[in-house]
Amino acid sequence: MQATSKRVRTIYSVIASANRLDILRILNSKGPLSYSELKTLAGFKSKKESGKFAYHLRKLVRQLLVTLNRAERRYTVTNLGRLILNLTRQIEEQSVIESGKIYVRTSREMMEEFKPDRILQSLVNEAGMPVDLAQKMTSEAETRLYKFQTSYLTAPLIREIVNGLLIENGLEEYRHKLTRIGLPIYDVTKLLNQFSRSTNGVDSVISQTSKAVFSEYLLLNQLTRDITDAHLSGDIHISNLGAWGLKPDNVFIDLNSLPAQGIQLQGKLLNSVKIIMPNKLNDALANIVLLTSELKKEINSEIIYNNFLDYILKYTDNQSMADIKDNLTQMIKMISQVVAEVDGPFISLDLSISKNYKNDGKKITKINKVILESYFEYIKSTAIPKVGLIIAVDWKKSDNDILNKIIPVIKNGGYIAINSNEKTCFSLLGISKSINNKKQAGGGIALHSLSINLPRLAYESNRDDIYFRAKVNLILKIAISALSTRREIIDDMVGKDLLPLLRMNSGIISNQKIPLIINFTGLNESIDILTDSKATGKEKAKLISKILDTANEEIASASKELGEEYGISTISDGSSMRFALLDTDKFGKARVKTENQDNSYSQSIIINPSETDTIDNIGTFIERYKGGFSVSINVTDLNAKNIIEIAKKTGKRIPFFKFYHKMKVCISCAKKNVHSAEKCIECNSTSLIEYPHK
């Protein structure tokens, strides 16, 4: 007992020194440190102080509060040392609490005496409140805080009290600016439970938590009140809120525009592998992987590599088809893995061909087939692919061999798009590279992920299509304002070097002419509402054209006035289900009718085999979607011959379309199943999900 008491007294005497406590705290926060690192951090910088530092460190080591790993020559705090630090902190906190003063536990894990002036500073600096009014609010807040019987205050609690006072006094504008953004403890716990079985594990939790913070930041601080209100009410929808105000959606990379010296990697990219001009196929494909690994950090939705076929053709001479296939398969798998984490962008390889190789038809056909074979190998090895192909087809002299190669790919879940428009580049998701239908050299970015709720406007128009079009134009003004604001935000992000690759390589990725694209959701339902579902196909097509023409006139006027490139689109972006749910709450379940089985509004256009007569109608208005469109042929129940027939028929009227094959994927074993399956054919699991439609 006496030996234990003596040991405790010795430890107390050791930690009585402020210097020794500092050394313990440094090791506890920084982890293992070398002698010289620890000496510098503890403030013993001169040679004269070396002996003093050695004395203090020796005391801590002798009492087993610090230990030395002799193999690595690094010091670390022991469990006993951590216990001493915890006890010391508790003693400090209790002593200040019992002093009778009000103390605040700060975000720096320290107890500080409450200072009302800090409330005053926040009101003036953060909320922009006049000093006189800020002093009055500070005085009221101080009075309330002194009435509390709590052991100590926290910074969030003080902010809550101040914000409550601002609401009581009708000062909501200032409260809006002073709001603390973040997640309640309950929501964080819910996220941990929700993603416990997620395929991405803890990354899903981290992603959703950070997105929740930046979503609030966007709605409270970056957007104007009318835009925020329009989103929250369901008139418009901003997809991917957490990253919408941080980085652009799409980037088009023209591989023919890569400079001879390679791609600049400076500043914040110094730790990245340098991307140099290749001289063989392996290096050329490795560059795509390296570039993707950097771009995925700065792009939300999709990375499109234009002229991919051009890019690799120059390196395929003297290479066997087997080697080319192996190299391509490995590249596709690697770029897919690079973007496989939570919310990684989709990768589109555009196989359009430039004038340089137009006359080399046999070589192009041969390499196209090898790319398709490589892609097929990738499709077989992944449950849900993150890479798709855009294939250029001239329907006047189309090669059935290429179409036949496509069929097993799409039947196994591959994402394939056909582009027969030489003037325009599309992303696989359907976004146009240029609003004016002129093929642009070089790369660029596109901003979209904003949709308008057309069915709601139709419900509020009492079947008056003139009134409906007027309401569409009013909402378009808000959407245009939102995208203009976003353009400014993204420019600011580039200027602050938060998007270093986009900033440094303006020759490859231009941010001068950026398409700003507004998506139309639920147009089919709107037509049914306006016509009471009694219109013929031609009448519907005529009304659709009239609505799109009116919208394009409004957009053209805004483009001219603001000097920007605006366009409308019809692609899938996640707004369809949210709009339908909000409208069901607003108008009632009996009134709200949706086209899709999952109770969501229509977005992208799907052509079913029994509805091929609609192809001509679609072709009459599809060109009005200058921002892009998503048209898919449902080939789920078709054989090879039928797929080729409907593809050729569609291609003559619609310049860009995709194939849609309904399937289900087993979460348990990643096996792909037919759409009608209720159990997995591989493991008998009932955990099947719908295969995503791009």
C-alpha positions in Angstrom: 0.0 0.0 0.0 2.8 2.4 0.9 4.6 1.5 -2.3 1.5 2.3 -4.3 1.0 5.6 -2.5 4.6 6.5 -3.2 4.2 5.7 -6.8 1.1 7.9 -7.1 2.9 10.8 -5.4 5.9 10.4 -7.8 3.6 10.5 -10.8 1.9 13.7 -9.4 5.2 15.3 -9.0 6.2 14.4 -12.6 3.1 15.9 -14.1 3.3 19.0 -11.9 5.6 20.4 -14.6 3.8 22.3 -17.4 6.6 21.2 -19.8 6.1 17.5 -19.1 2.3 17.8 -19.5 2.9 19.5 -22.9 5.1 16.7 -24.0 2.3 14.2 -23.0 -0.3 16.2 -24.9 1.8 16.5 -28.0 2.5 12.7 -28.2 -1.2 12.0 -27.5 -2.4 14.2 -30.4 0.5 13.6 -32.9 1.3 10.0 -32.4 4.8 8.5 -32.3 7.6 11.1 -32.8 11.3 11.0 -33.1 13.4 12.7 -30.4 14.1 15.8 -32.6 10.5 16.1 -33.8 9.2 15.9 -30.2 11.9 18.4 -29.0 10.9 21.0 -31.7 7.1 20.6 -31.1 7.6 21.0 -27.4 9.3 24.3 -27.9 12.9 23.4 -27.0 14.5 24.7 -30.2 17.9 26.0 -29.1 20.9 23.9 -28.3 21.0 25.4 -24.8 17.6 23.8 -24.0 18.6 20.3 -25.1 19.6 19.2 -21.6 16.4 20.6 -20.1 14.3 18.7 -22.7 16.2 15.5 -22.1 15.6 15.9 -18.3 11.8 16.2 -18.7 11.6 13.4 -21.2 13.6 11.1 -19.0 11.3 11.7 -16.1 8.2 10.7 -18.2 9.9 7.6 -19.5 11.0 6.5 -16.0 7.4 6.7 -14.7 6.2 4.7 -17.7 4.1 7.6 -19.0 6.1 7.6 -22.3 7.8 4.7 -23.9 10.6 4.5 -26.6 10.3 2.1 -29.5 14.0 1.3 -29.9 13.6 -0.3 -33.3 12.0 2.8 -34.8 13.6 5.3 -32.4 10.2 7.0 -31.8 8.5 8.0 -28.6 4.8 7.3 -27.9 2.5 8.0 -24.9 1.5 4.9 -22.9 -2.0 3.9 -21.7 -1.0 5.2 -18.2 0.0 8.5 -19.8 -3.4 8.8 -21.5 -5.2 8.1 -18.3 -3.2 10.9 -16.6 -4.1 13.3 -19.4 -7.8 12.4 -19.1 -7.8 12.9 -15.3 -6.0 16.2 -15.7 -8.6 17.5 -18.2 -11.4 16.5 -15.9 -9.8 18.2 -12.9 -9.3 21.4 -15.0 -13.0 21.3 -16.2 -14.4 20.8 -12.7 -12.2 23.5 -11.2 -13.5 26.1 -13.6 -17.1 25.0 -13.3 -17.0 25.3 -9.4 -15.4 28.8 -9.7 -19.0 30.3 -10.1 -18.3 31.7 -13.6 -19.9 30.6 -16.9 -17.5 28.6 -19.0 -17.8 27.4 -22.6 -16.5 24.1 -23.9 -15.1 25.0 -27.3 -14.6 23.0 -30.5 -10.9 22.9 -29.6 -11.7 20.6 -26.6 -10.9 23.4 -24.2 -12.8 25.2 -21.4 -12.8 29.0 -21.7 -14.6 31.7 -19.8 -17.8 32.9 -21.5 -17.2 36.2 -23.3 -20.4 38.0 -24.6 -18.3 40.0 -27.0 -17.9 36.9 -29.1 -21.7 36.8 -29.7 -21.4 40.5 -30.8 -18.6 39.7 -33.2 -20.5 36.8 -34.7 -23.6 38.9 -35.3 -21.7 41.7 -36.9 -19.1 39.7 -38.9 -21.1 36.5 -39.8 -24.7 37.8 -40.0 -23.9 41.4 -41.2 -26.0 42.9 -38.4 -25.7 46.6 -37.5 -23.7 47.2 -34.4 -26.5 48.8 -32.3 -28.9 45.9 -33.0 -26.1 43.4 -32.4 -25.4 44.9 -29.0 -29.1 44.7 -28.1 -29.3 41.0 -29.1 -26.0 40.2 -27.3 -27.4 41.7 -24.1 -30.6 39.6 -24.3 -28.7 36.5 -25.0 -26.3 37.1 -22.1 -29.2 37.5 -19.7 -30.7 34.2 -20.8 -27.5 32.3 -20.7 -26.7 33.4 -17.1 -30.1 31.9 -16.0 -29.0 28.4 -17.1 -28.1 25.9 -14.4 -25.9 23.8 -16.8 -22.3 22.8 -15.8 -21.0 24.5 -18.8 -22.1 25.9 -22.2 -21.1 24.8 -25.7 -20.6 26.9 -28.8 -23.6 25.2 -30.6 -25.9 25.8 -27.6 -25.0 29.5 -27.5 -25.7 29.7 -31.3 -29.1 28.0 -30.8 -30.1 30.5 -28.1 -29.0 33.5 -30.2 -30.8 32.1 -33.3 -34.0 31.6 -31.2 -33.8 35.2 -30.1 -33.5 36.4 -33.7 -36.6 34.4 -34.7 -38.5 35.9 -31.7 -37.6 39.4 -32.8 -38.5 38.8 -36.4 -34.9 38.9 -37.6 -35.0 35.7 -39.7 -32.7 37.1 -42.4 -29.8 37.3 -39.8 -30.7 33.9 -38.3 -30.5 32.5 -41.8 -26.9 33.6 -42.1 -25.9 32.6 -38.6 -27.3 29.0 -38.9 -24.9 26.3 -37.9 -24.9 23.5 -40.6 -24.3 19.9 -39.7 -26.1 16.7 -38.6 -27.9 15.9 -35.4 -26.5 12.9 -33.4 -29.6 10.9 -34.2 -29.1 11.4 -38.0 -25.4 10.3 -37.8 -26.5 7.2 -35.9 -29.2 6.5 -38.5 -26.6 6.8 -41.3 -24.3 4.3 -39.6 -27.1 1.8 -39.3 -28.4 2.5 -42.8 -25.1 1.8 -44.5 -24.0 -1.0 -42.2 -24.6 -3.4 -45.2 -23.6 -1.0 -47.9 -21.2 -2.2 -50.6 -19.0 0.8 -50.0 -18.9 0.5 -46.2 -17.8 3.5 -44.2 -17.1 5.5 -47.4 -20.9 5.7 -47.8 -21.3 7.2 -44.3 -18.5 9.7 -44.8 -19.9 10.7 -48.3 -23.5 11.2 -47.0 -22.4 13.1 -44.0 -20.2 15.6 -45.9 -23.0 15.9 -48.5 -25.5 16.8 -45.9 -23.3 19.6 -44.7 -22.7 21.0 -48.2 -26.3 20.6 -49.1 -27.3 22.9 -46.3 -24.5 25.3 -47.2 -25.7 25.5 -50.8 -29.4 26.1 -49.8 -28.6 28.5 -47.0 -25.7 30.5 -48.3 -24.9 30.0 -52.0 -28.3 30.2 -53.6 -30.8 33.0 -53.4 -34.0 32.6 -51.3 -36.3 32.2 -54.3 -34.2 29.4 -55.8 -34.0 27.6 -52.4 -37.7 27.9 -51.9 -38.4 26.6 -55.4 -36.3 23.5 -54.8 -37.7 22.8 -51.3 -41.3 23.2 -52.5 -40.8 20.9 -55.5 -41.1 23.4 -58.4 -37.5 22.6 -59.3 -35.1 19.9 -58.3 -31.4 20.2 -57.8 -29.7 16.8 -58.0 -26.7 15.9 -56.0 -27.1 18.9 -53.7 -24.0 18.1 -51.7 -21.6 18.5 -54.6 -23.7 20.8 -56.9 -22.0 23.9 -55.6 -18.5 22.4 -55.5 -17.7 20.9 -58.9 -19.2 20.5 -62.4 -21.3 17.6 -63.7 -19.7 16.6 -67.0 -16.3 17.0 -68.6 -15.6 16.3 -72.3 -12.0 15.5 -73.0 -10.8 15.6 -76.6 -8.0 13.1 -76.7 -6.8 14.6 -80.0 -6.1 17.8 -78.1 -3.7 16.4 -75.6 -0.5 18.5 -75.8 2.9 17.0 -76.9 4.3 17.9 -73.5 1.6 15.9 -71.7 -0.7 17.3 -69.0 0.4 19.8 -66.4 0.5 18.6 -62.8 1.6 21.5 -60.5 0.7 22.9 -57.1 -1.8 20.6 -55.4 -1.1 17.8 -58.0 2.6 17.4 -57.2 2.0 14.0 -55.7 0.3 12.7 -58.8 2.0 10.6 -61.5 3.0 12.9 -64.4 0.9 12.3 -67.6 3.3 12.5 -70.6 2.8 12.0 -74.3 2.9 8.3 -75.0 4.9 6.4 -77.7 3.2 3.0 -77.3 -0.3 1.6 -76.7 0.4 0.6 -73.0 1.5 4.1 -72.2 -1.5 5.6 -74.1 -4.0 3.5 -72.1 -2.2 4.1 -68.8 -2.6 7.8 -69.4 -6.4 7.4 -69.6 -6.3 5.6 -66.2 -4.1 8.4 -64.7 -6.2 11.1 -66.1 -9.4 9.5 -64.8 -7.9 9.2 -61.3 -7.4 13.0 -61.2 -10.6 14.0 -63.0 -12.9 11.9 -60.8 -12.0 14.2 -57.9 -13.3 17.3 -59.8 -16.3 15.9 -61.7 -19.7 14.9 -60.4 -21.5 13.0 -63.0 -19.6 11.9 -66.2 -16.2 11.9 -67.8 -16.4 11.6 -71.6 -13.3 10.8 -73.7 -14.0 12.0 -77.2 -11.9 10.6 -80.1 -10.9 7.6 -78.1 -10.6 5.5 -81.3 -8.4 8.2 -82.9 -6.3 8.3 -79.8 -5.4 4.6 -79.8 -5.3 3.9 -83.5 -1.9 5.5 -83.9 -0.4 3.0 -81.4 -2.0 -0.2 -82.8 0.4 -0.8 -85.7 2.6 -3.9 -85.3 0.3 -5.0 -82.4 -1.6 -8.3 -82.5 -5.4 -8.1 -82.0 -5.0 -10.4 -79.0 -2.5 -8.0 -77.3 -4.7 -5.0 -78.1 -7.7 -6.7 -76.6 -5.8 -7.6 -73.4 -4.5 -4.1 -73.0 -7.9 -2.5 -73.6 -9.7 -4.9 -71.2 -7.2 -4.1 -68.5 -7.6 -0.4 -69.1 -11.4 -0.5 -68.9 -11.3 -2.6 -65.7 -8.8 -0.1 -64.1 -10.7 3.1 -64.9 -13.9 1.4 -63.7 -12.2 0.6 -60.4 -10.8 4.1 -60.1 -14.3 5.5 -60.1 -15.9 2.6 -58.2 -16.2 4.4 -54.9 -19.3 6.3 -53.6 -20.6 8.7 -56.2 -17.7 8.3 -58.6 -18.5 9.7 -62.1 -19.5 7.5 -65.0 -16.9 7.0 -67.8 -17.9 7.2 -71.5 -15.6 6.2 -74.3 -16.6 7.9 -77.5 -15.6 5.9 -80.5 -16.4 8.6 -83.1 -13.8 8.9 -85.8 -12.2 12.1 -87.2 -11.3 12.9 -90.8 -7.8 11.6 -90.2 -9.0 8.0 -90.4 -12.2 8.3 -92.5 -10.6 6.4 -95.4 -9.2 3.6 -93.3 -12.6 1.8 -93.0 -11.2 -1.8 -92.6 -8.8 -0.8 -89.8 -11.5 1.2 -88.0 -14.0 -1.7 -88.1 -11.4 -4.2 -86.9 -10.4 -2.0 -83.9 -14.1 -1.2 -83.1 -14.7 -5.0 -82.9 -11.7 -5.4 -80.6 -12.9 -2.6 -78.3 -16.4 -4.3 -78.1 -14.8 -7.6 -77.3 -12.7 -6.0 -74.5 -15.7 -4.2 -73.2 -17.6 -7.5 -73.2 -14.9 -9.1 -71.1 -15.2 -6.2 -68.6 -19.0 -6.6 -68.5 -18.8 -10.2 -67.6 -16.5 -9.4 -64.7 -18.6 -6.6 -63.1 -22.1 -6.5 -61.6 -23.0 -2.9 -62.5 -20.5 -1.2 -64.9 -19.2 2.3 -64.5 -18.0 2.5 -68.2 -20.0 2.8 -71.4 -19.3 3.1 -75.1 -20.6 5.6 -77.6 -20.3 4.1 -81.1 -20.5 6.2 -84.3 -22.7 4.6 -87.0 -23.3 5.7 -90.5 -26.7 4.1 -91.3 -26.3 4.5 -95.0 -23.4 2.0 -95.0 -23.8 0.4 -91.6 -21.9 -2.7 -90.8 -24.1 -5.5 -89.4 -21.0 -7.1 -88.0 -20.6 -4.2 -85.5 -24.3 -4.3 -84.6 -24.1 -8.1 -84.1 -21.1 -7.5 -81.7 -23.2 -5.0 -79.7 -26.0 -7.4 -79.1 -24.3 -9.8 -76.6 -22.9 -6.8 -74.8 -26.2 -5.1 -74.2 -27.9 -8.5 -73.3 -25.3 -8.8 -70.6 -25.8 -5.4 -69.1 -23.4 -3.3 -71.2 -24.1 0.4 -71.7 -24.0 1.2 -75.4 -25.1 4.4 -77.2 -25.3 5.0 -81.0 -24.4 8.4 -82.4 -25.0 9.1 -86.1 -24.7 12.9 -85.8 -21.3 13.9 -86.9 -21.8 17.5 -85.8 -22.6 16.9 -82.1 -20.9 15.0 -79.3 -23.1 13.5 -76.6 -22.3 12.0 -73.2 -23.7 8.5 -72.7 -26.2 9.9 -70.3 -27.5 12.2 -73.1 -25.9 15.6 -72.4 -24.9 17.5 -75.5 -21.3 19.0 -75.6 -22.6 22.1 -77.5 -26.0 23.8 -77.4 -25.7 25.2 -80.9 -25.1 21.7 -82.5 -21.6 22.7 -83.7 -18.9 20.2 -83.1 -16.3 21.9 -80.9 -12.6 21.0 -81.0 -11.0 20.6 -77.6 -12.7 19.8 -74.3 -15.2 21.5 -72.1 -17.5 21.1 -69.1 -21.3 21.1 -68.8 -23.5 22.1 -65.9 -27.0 20.6 -65.4 -28.6 18.5 -62.6 -31.5 20.9 -62.4 -35.0 19.8 -63.4 -38.4 21.5 -63.6 -41.6 19.8 -62.3 -43.9 20.0 -65.4 -46.8 17.9 -64.1 -47.2 20.4 -61.1 -47.4 23.3 -63.5 -50.0 21.4 -65.6 -52.2 20.6 -62.5 -52.1 24.3 -61.7 -53.1 25.4 -65.2 -56.6 23.9 -65.4 -56.0 22.3 -68.8 -55.1 25.7 -70.4 -51.9 25.1 -72.4 -51.3 28.8 -73.0 -51.4 29.4 -69.2 -49.2 26.3 -68.7 -46.5 27.6 -71.1 -46.5 31.0 -69.3 -46.0 29.2 -66.0 -43.1 27.1 -67.6 -41.4 30.4 -68.6 -41.7 31.8 -65.1 -40.1 28.7 -63.6 -37.5 28.8 -66.4 -36.4 32.2 -65.2 -35.7 30.8 -61.7 -33.8 27.8 -63.2 -31.8 30.1 -65.4 -30.9 32.2 -62.4 -29.9 29.1 -60.5 -27.5 27.8 -63.2 -26.0 31.3 -63.7 -25.3 31.3 -60.0 -23.8 27.9 -60.2 -21.6 29.0 -63.1 -20.2 31.8 -60.9 -19.7 29.3 -58.0 -17.8 26.9 -60.2 -15.6 29.7 -61.6 -14.9 30.7 -58.0 -13.9 27.2 -57.2 -11.5 27.1 -60.1 -10.1 30.5 -59.2 -9.5 29.3 -55.6 -7.5 26.3 -57.0 -10.0 23.9 -55.4 -10.3 22.3 -58.9 -6.6 22.3 -59.8 -6.8 20.1 -62.9 -9.6 22.3 -64.5 -7.6 25.4 -63.6 -4.2 24.4 -65.0 -5.3 22.8 -68.2 -7.6 25.3 -69.8 -6.2 24.3 -73.2 -7.6 20.8 -72.8 -10.7 21.7 -70.7 -12.1 25.1 -71.6 -14.4 26.9 -69.2 -15.3 29.7 -71.6 -18.5 28.3 -73.3 -20.2 26.1 -70.7 -23.6 24.6 -71.6 -26.1 25.3 -68.8 -28.8 22.7 -69.2 -32.3 22.6 -67.6 -34.0 19.2 -67.6 -37.7 18.7 -68.2 -39.3 16.1 -66.0 -42.8 14.6 -66.5 -43.6 16.1 -69.9 -45.7 13.0 -70.9 -47.8 13.3 -67.7 -48.2 17.0 -68.4 -49.6 16.4 -71.8 -52.1 13.9 -70.4 -53.2 16.3 -67.7 -53.6 19.2 -70.2 -55.5 17.0 -72.7 -57.3 14.8 -70.2 -55.6 11.8 -71.8 -57.8 12.2 -74.9 -55.3 13.4 -77.4 -54.0 11.2 -80.3 -50.3 10.5 -80.7 -49.9 13.3 -83.4 -51.9 15.8 -81.3 -49.6 15.0 -78.3 -46.5 15.4 -80.5 -47.8 18.8 -81.8 -48.4 20.1 -78.3 -45.0 18.9 -77.1 -43.4 20.8 -80.0 -45.4 23.9 -79.1 -44.3 23.7 -75.4 -40.6 23.1 -76.3 -40.7 26.0 -78.9 -42.0 28.4 -76.2 -39.4 27.2 -73.7 -36.6 27.6 -76.3 -37.7 31.1 -77.1 -37.4 32.0 -73.4 -34.0 30.4 -73.2 -32.7 32.0 -76.4 -33.7 35.4 -75.0 -31.8 34.7 -71.7 -28.8 33.3 -73.6 -28.6 36.5 -75.6 -29.1 38.8 -72.6 -26.7 37.0 -70.2 -24.1 35.8 -72.8 -24.4 32.2 -71.8 -25.4 29.0 -73.6 -28.7 27.6 -72.1 -30.5 24.6 -73.3 -33.2 22.1 -72.3 -32.9 18.4 -72.0 -34.8 15.2 -71.1 -32.5 12.8 -69.3 -32.8 10.8 -66.1 -31.5 12.7 -63.1 -33.2 11.6 -59.9 -36.0 14.2 -59.8 -38.8 12.1 -61.1 -39.7 10.2 -57.9 -39.3 13.2 -55.6 -41.6 15.3 -57.8 -44.2 12.6 -57.9 -44.1 12.2 -54.1 -44.4 15.9 -53.4 -47.2 16.3 -55.9 -49.1 13.3 -54.3 -48.9 15.2 -50.9 -50.0 18.4 -52.6 -52.8 17.2 -54.9 -53.7 13.8 -53.5 -53.0 10.3 -54.6 -56.2 9.9 -56.6 -55.3 12.9 -58.8 -51.6 12.3 -59.4 -51.0 9.8 -62.2 -47.5 8.6 -63.2 -46.3 6.8 -66.3 -43.8 4.5 -64.5 -44.5 1.5 -62.3 -42.3 2.9 -59.5 -44.7 5.9 -59.2 -42.2 8.3 -60.7 -42.7 10.8 -63.5 -41.3 10.2 -67.0 -37.9 11.6 -68.0 -35.9 9.7 -70.6 -37.8 8.3 -73.6 -38.0 4.5 -73.9 -39.2 3.0 -77.2 -40.8 -0.4 -76.7 -41.0 -2.9 -79.6 -44.8 -2.5 -79.8 -44.6 1.3 -80.1 -42.2 1.7 -83.1 -44.8 3.9 -84.7 -43.9 6.6 -82.1 -40.3 6.9 -83.5 -41.5 9.3 -86.2 -43.3 11.5 -83.6 -40.2 11.5 -81.3 -38.0 12.5 -84.3 -40.2 15.5 -84.9 -39.5 17.2 -81.6 -36.2 15.6 -80.3 -34.0 18.2 -82.0 -35.6 20.8 -79.8 -33.8 19.4 -76.8 -30.7 21.3 -77.5 -29.2 20.5 -74.1 -29.4 16.7 -74.7 -31.8 13.8 -74.6 -32.0 10.2 -73.6 -33.8 7.9 -76.0 -33.5 4.2 -75.3 -34.8 1.1 -77.2 -36.2 -1.6 -74.9 -34.6 -4.8 -76.3 -35.4 -7.0 -73.3 -37.5 -9.5 -75.2 -36.0 -9.1 -78.7 -33.8 -11.4 -80.7 -30.7 -10.3 -82.6 -32.6 -9.8 -85.9 -35.3 -7.7 -84.3 -32.7 -5.5 -82.4 -30.9 -4.7 -85.7 -34.2 -3.9 -87.4 -35.4 -1.5 -84.7 -32.0 0.0 -84.3 -31.8 0.9 -88.0 -35.4 2.3 -88.0 -34.6 4.4 -84.9 -31.3 5.6 -86.3 -32.9 7.1 -89.4 -35.0 9.5 -87.3 -33.1 9.9 -84.1 -29.4 10.8 -84.2 -28.5 9.5 -80.7 -30.0 6.6 -78.8 -29.2 3.8 -76.4 -30.2 0.2 -75.7 -32.2 -0.7 -72.6 -32.2 -4.3 -71.3 -34.2 -4.9 -68.2 -32.5 -7.2 -65.6 -32.0 -7.7 -61.9 -28.8 -8.0 -60.0 -28.3 -10.1 -56.9 -26.8 -8.1 -54.0 -25.6 -11.3 -52.3 -23.5 -12.7 -55.2 -23.5 -10.0 -57.9 -25.1 -12.4 -60.4 -27.2 -10.9 -63.2 -30.7 -12.3 -63.5 -33.6 -12.0 -65.9 -36.1 -9.2 -65.0 -38.8 -11.6 -64.0 -36.6 -13.5 -61.5 -37.8 -13.5 -57.9 -34.7 -15.5 -56.7 -31.1 -15.5 -57.8 -30.3 -18.3 -60.1 -26.9 -18.6 -58.6 -27.4 -18.4 -54.8 -31.3 -18.4 -54.4 -31.2 -15.1 -52.6 -34.2 -12.8 -52.8 -32.1 -9.7 -52.5 -32.5 -8.6 -56.1 -32.4 -5.0 -57.3 -33.3 -3.4 -60.7 -30.4 -3.0 -63.1 -29.8 0.7 -63.4 -30.9 2.4 -66.6 -28.5 5.1 -67.9 
